[in-house]
Amino acid sequence: MKTDFYQQAISDPHSQCPEFLAALANDPALQELQQSQIQQDDSLLDFFNTAPEPSSAHVNAVNEIVNSEPAKRWSAFNYLAVAASLVLCVLSLKYIDLDNTSYNHQLASHALNHTAHGHSYAGVTNIHPSVRQVNFQLAAYGASIRQSDNLIWNKDCDFEGVSSAHLVYQDNQARINVYLVPDHYEFSQIESVFQDERYQGTIKKVANNYLVIVGPKGHDLNAISQRIDQDIQWSI
């Protein structure tokens, strides 16, 4: 039942189910996961609550529609549809980066930054990802896994403008970050081996993706890299 409570902490962190509350009281890791999910939910609410006001051009456009002769026959649903469209347009202009070349063009630097950024949450708590759940995620990359031993965390990421599948494996006491990055990004530099003061990693081109593995500096990546290579199956 513990796995169910971990999934519940992700899908419904505010649940008042007595069994869930009892599990929280006795499981610090579950408490941490719940608080992390609540913070993510609050951030999403803040995103919508701080949406900018429509511009004068949008307001004038709506007024023209409302005051026009055909508009007299419109229903309330039509007005709501226009308002919703304007909100989406404003949010898109504010939050969507229309320049698709703005991502980090050095894959090694991107992987190091991504790992450092996720250090406080990625794989901190074992969310017990199932093989089915991970394979649903990896299907977009033409990949799948056969078993989830030592796999403790997974998520779809869009860090620094680069979409990727992010997996975290436990190797002894180290967290090993694995990224599947589509090769349609025009990276100017692909290093098979790289490192900085905190992390080290490898990059391997597989099918139509880059398989990037990053671990703590000084940690032997050979054994875990071989296991990951053997476990991930490619269909394209």
C-alpha positions in Angstrom: 0.0 0.0 0.0 3.0 2.3 0.5 3.3 2.7 -3.3 -0.3 3.8 -3.5 0.3 6.5 -0.9 3.3 7.9 -2.9 1.1 8.1 -6.0 -1.6 9.7 -4.0 0.8 12.3 -2.7 1.5 13.3 -6.3 -2.0 13.2 -7.7 -3.9 14.5 -4.6 -1.4 16.0 -2.1 -4.3 17.8 -0.2 -6.2 14.5 0.4 -7.8 14.2 3.8 -8.2 10.4 3.5 -7.6 9.0 7.0 -5.4 6.2 5.7 -3.3 8.7 3.7 -3.0 11.0 6.7 -1.9 8.1 8.9 0.7 7.1 6.3 2.0 10.7 6.3 2.4 10.8 10.0 4.8 7.8 9.9 6.7 8.4 6.7 9.0 11.5 6.5 9.8 10.7 2.8 6.1 10.7 2.0 5.7 14.0 3.8 8.6 15.5 1.8 7.0 14.3 -1.5 3.6 15.7 -0.5 5.1 19.2 0.4 7.0 19.2 -2.9 3.9 18.5 -4.9 1.9 21.2 -2.9 4.7 23.7 -3.8 4.4 22.7 -7.5 0.6 23.1 -7.4 0.9 26.5 -5.7 3.4 27.6 -8.3 0.9 26.7 -11.0 -1.8 28.6 -9.3 0.5 31.6 -9.0 1.2 31.4 -12.7 -2.5 31.8 -13.6 -3.2 34.3 -10.8 -0.5 36.6 -12.0 -1.6 36.6 -15.6 -1.3 40.1 -17.2 -4.2 42.3 -18.0 -5.3 42.2 -21.7 -3.8 45.0 -23.8 -5.9 47.9 -25.0 -5.8 46.4 -28.5 -7.5 43.3 -27.2 -10.1 45.2 -25.3 -10.9 47.4 -28.3 -11.3 44.2 -30.5 -13.8 42.8 -28.0 -15.7 46.0 -27.9 -16.0 46.1 -31.7 -17.4 42.6 -31.6 -19.8 43.3 -28.9 -21.1 46.6 -30.5 -21.3 45.2 -34.0 -24.8 44.3 -35.4 -24.3 40.5 -35.7 -23.1 40.4 -32.1 -26.6 41.1 -30.9 -27.5 37.6 -31.8 -24.6 36.1 -29.9 -25.1 34.0 -26.8 -23.2 34.2 -23.5 -21.2 31.2 -24.6 -19.8 33.2 -27.6 -18.6 36.0 -25.3 -17.0 33.5 -23.0 -15.2 31.9 -25.9 -13.8 35.2 -27.0 -12.6 36.1 -23.5 -11.0 32.7 -23.1 -9.2 33.1 -26.4 -7.8 36.5 -25.4 -6.5 35.1 -22.1 -4.7 32.3 -23.9 -3.2 34.8 -26.4 -1.9 37.0 -23.6 -0.4 34.1 -21.7 1.2 32.8 -24.9 2.8 36.2 -25.6 4.1 36.5 -22.1 5.3 32.9 -21.3 6.0 31.2 -24.6 9.4 31.7 -26.1 8.8 32.1 -29.8 12.5 31.9 -30.6 13.2 28.1 -30.9 16.9 28.7 -31.1 17.2 30.0 -27.6 18.2 26.7 -26.0 21.7 25.9 -24.7 23.6 24.7 -27.8 26.2 22.8 -25.8 24.6 19.5 -24.8 27.2 18.8 -22.1 26.7 22.2 -20.5 22.9 21.7 -20.7 23.2 18.3 -18.9 25.4 19.7 -16.2 23.0 22.7 -15.6 20.0 20.5 -15.7 21.5 18.1 -13.1 22.5 21.0 -10.8 19.1 22.5 -11.1 17.4 19.3 -10.2 19.7 18.4 -7.3 17.2 19.5 -4.7 14.3 17.5 -5.9 15.1 15.0 -8.8 15.4 11.6 -7.1 15.4 13.0 -3.6 12.4 10.8 -2.9 11.8 7.4 -4.5 8.4 7.7 -6.2 8.5 4.1 -7.3 7.9 4.6 -11.0 6.4 1.5 -12.7 7.7 -0.1 -15.9 4.4 0.8 -17.5 4.5 4.4 -16.4 8.1 4.9 -17.6 7.4 3.2 -21.0 4.5 5.5 -21.6 6.9 8.4 -21.1 9.7 6.9 -23.3 7.4 5.9 -26.1 7.8 9.4 -27.6 11.5 8.7 -27.9 11.1 5.3 -29.5 12.4 3.7 -26.3 11.3 1.4 -23.5 12.7 -0.4 -20.5 12.3 -4.0 -19.4 12.5 -3.5 -15.6 12.6 -0.6 -13.2 15.1 -1.9 -10.6 17.1 1.0 -9.1 14.9 3.5 -11.0 13.6 5.9 -8.4 12.3 9.0 -10.3 11.1 10.1 -13.7 9.7 13.2 -15.3 9.2 14.9 -18.7 11.4 18.1 -18.6 11.7 21.2 -20.6 14.8 22.7 -19.0 16.6 25.6 -20.8 14.2 25.1 -23.7 15.3 21.5 -24.4 12.6 18.9 -24.0 13.8 15.5 -22.7 12.9 12.5 -20.6 14.6 12.7 -17.2 15.2 9.5 -15.3 17.1 9.1 -12.0 18.7 5.8 -10.9 20.1 4.9 -7.5 23.6 3.5 -7.7 24.8 2.7 -4.2 24.5 6.1 -2.5 24.7 8.2 -5.7 21.9 9.6 -7.8 22.5 9.0 -11.5 20.6 11.3 -13.9 19.7 10.0 -17.3 18.4 12.2 -20.1 16.9 11.2 -23.4 17.2 14.2 -25.7 15.9 14.2 -29.3 18.6 14.9 -31.9 16.5 17.5 -33.8 18.1 20.1 -31.5 21.2 21.6 -33.3 23.8 21.2 -30.7 27.1 22.8 -31.6 29.2 20.6 -29.4 28.8 17.0 -28.5 31.3 15.7 -26.0 31.4 11.9 -25.3 32.9 12.6 -21.8 32.5 15.8 -19.8 32.7 17.1 -16.3 32.7 20.2 -14.0 33.5 20.7 -10.4 30.5 18.7 -9.2 29.4 16.3 -11.9 30.7 14.1 -14.7 28.9 12.4 -17.5 28.8 10.8 -20.9 26.9 11.3 -24.1 26.0 8.6 -26.6 24.0 8.9 -29.8 21.4 6.1 -29.9 18.8 5.9 -32.7 17.4 9.5 -33.1 18.3 10.5 -29.6 21.2 11.4 -27.3 21.5 9.3 -24.2 23.1 11.4 -21.6 24.2 10.0 -18.2 25.4 12.3 -15.4 26.6 11.4 -11.9 28.6 12.9 -9.0 32.2 13.6 -9.9 34.4 10.8 -8.9 31.7 8.2 -9.1 32.4 5.2 -11.4 29.8 5.5 -14.2 30.9 2.4 -16.1 28.8 -0.3 -14.4 25.6 1.8 -14.2 26.1 3.0 -17.8 26.3 -0.6 -19.0 23.2 -1.6 -17.1 21.3 1.3 -18.5 22.5 0.6 -22.0 21.3 -3.0 -21.7 18.0 -2.1 -20.1 16.8 0.6 -22.5 15.4 -0.9 -25.8 15.1 1.2 -28.9 12.4 0.7 -31.5 13.5 3.3 -34.0 
